[in-house]
Amino acid sequence: MGVLQPGLAEIRKLLKGSIDDMRDLLQAELAPVLARLAAIVCFIENFKHPVESHTQTPSSALPPASDKEKAKVVILQAL
């Protein structure tokens, strides 16, 4: 994996660059890793607390999704 292993040209750029350049590089390198980690956490949460399909109510009767649930959906769709 190429995480946190920039090439020589990028290292030179960082040494001459600013903190913003370093932050941008780290964000670009870590974003895919963090998205995968979030998906794994969601999977583990769902595995620990499965919902049985025969006990589910119709979707119209369910309360609106929380921000946390919406974030999980967005993260999983990004993968």
The 8 nearest C-alpha neighbors of each residue, nearest first, counted from 0:
[[1, 2, 4, 3, 32, 28, 31, 29],
 [2, 0, 4, 3, 5, 28, 6, 29],
 [1, 3, 28, 4, 0, 29, 5, 32],
 [2, 4, 5, 1, 28, 25, 29, 24],
 [5, 3, 1, 2, 6, 0, 28, 10],
 [6, 4, 9, 3, 10, 7, 1, 2],
 [5, 7, 9, 8, 10, 4, 11, 1],
 [6, 8, 10, 9, 11, 5, 12, 4],
 [9, 7, 11, 10, 6, 12, 5, 13],
 [8, 10, 12, 6, 11, 7, 5, 13],
 [11, 9, 13, 7, 12, 8, 14, 6],
 [12, 10, 14, 8, 13, 9, 15, 7],
 [11, 13, 9, 15, 10, 14, 16, 8],
 [14, 12, 16, 10, 15, 11, 21, 9],
 [13, 15, 11, 12, 16, 10, 17, 9],
 [14, 16, 12, 13, 11, 17, 10, 20],
 [17, 15, 13, 12, 14, 20, 18, 21],
 [16, 18, 19, 20, 21, 13, 15, 14],
 [17, 19, 21, 20, 22, 16, 13, 23],
 [20, 18, 22, 17, 21, 23, 16, 24],
 [21, 19, 23, 17, 18, 22, 16, 24],
 [22, 20, 18, 24, 19, 23, 13, 25],
 [21, 23, 19, 25, 20, 24, 26, 18],
 [24, 22, 26, 20, 21, 25, 19, 27],
 [25, 23, 27, 21, 26, 22, 28, 20],
 [26, 24, 28, 22, 27, 23, 29, 21],
 [27, 25, 23, 29, 24, 28, 30, 22],
 [26, 28, 24, 25, 30, 29, 23, 31],
 [29, 27, 25, 2, 26, 30, 24, 3],
 [28, 30, 32, 26, 31, 27, 25, 33],
 [29, 31, 33, 32, 27, 26, 28, 34],
 [32, 30, 34, 33, 29, 35, 28, 27],
 [33, 31, 29, 35, 34, 30, 36, 28],
 [32, 34, 36, 30, 35, 31, 29, 37],
 [33, 35, 31, 37, 36, 32, 30, 38],
 [36, 34, 38, 32, 33, 37, 39, 31],
 [35, 37, 33, 39, 38, 34, 32, 40],
 [36, 38, 40, 34, 39, 35, 33, 41],
 [39, 37, 41, 35, 36, 40, 75, 42],
 [38, 40, 42, 36, 41, 37, 43, 35],
 [39, 41, 37, 43, 42, 38, 44, 36],
 [42, 40, 38, 44, 39, 43, 45, 37],
 [43, 41, 39, 45, 40, 44, 46, 38],
 [42, 44, 46, 40, 45, 41, 47, 39],
 [45, 43, 41, 47, 46, 42, 40, 48],
 [44, 46, 42, 48, 43, 49, 47, 41],
 [47, 45, 43, 44, 48, 49, 42, 41],
 [46, 48, 44, 45, 43, 49, 42, 50],
 [47, 49, 45, 46, 44, 50, 43, 51],
 [50, 48, 45, 46, 47, 51, 44, 52],
 [51, 49, 52, 48, 55, 54, 45, 53],
 [50, 52, 53, 54, 49, 55, 48, 56],
 [51, 53, 55, 54, 50, 56, 49, 57],
 [54, 52, 51, 55, 56, 50, 57, 49],
 [55, 53, 52, 51, 56, 50, 57, 49],
 [56, 54, 52, 53, 57, 51, 50, 58],
 [55, 57, 58, 60, 54, 61, 59, 53],
 [56, 58, 59, 60, 55, 61, 54, 52],
 [57, 59, 61, 60, 56, 55, 62, 63],
 [58, 60, 57, 61, 62, 56, 63, 55],
 [61, 59, 58, 57, 56, 62, 63, 55],
 [62, 60, 58, 59, 63, 56, 57, 64],
 [61, 63, 64, 60, 59, 58, 65, 56],
 [64, 62, 65, 61, 59, 60, 58, 66],
 [65, 63, 68, 62, 69, 66, 67, 61],
 [64, 66, 68, 67, 69, 63, 70, 62],
 [65, 67, 69, 68, 70, 64, 71, 63],
 [68, 66, 70, 65, 69, 71, 64, 72],
 [67, 69, 71, 65, 70, 66, 64, 72],
 [68, 70, 66, 72, 71, 67, 65, 73],
 [71, 69, 67, 73, 68, 72, 66, 74],
 [72, 70, 68, 74, 69, 73, 75, 67],
 [71, 73, 75, 69, 70, 74, 76, 68],
 [72, 74, 70, 76, 71, 75, 77, 69],
 [75, 73, 77, 71, 76, 72, 70, 34],
 [74, 76, 72, 78, 77, 73, 38, 71],
 [77, 75, 73, 78, 74, 72, 71, 38],
 [78, 76, 74, 75, 73, 34, 72, 35],
 [77, 75, 76, 74, 35, 34, 38, 31]]
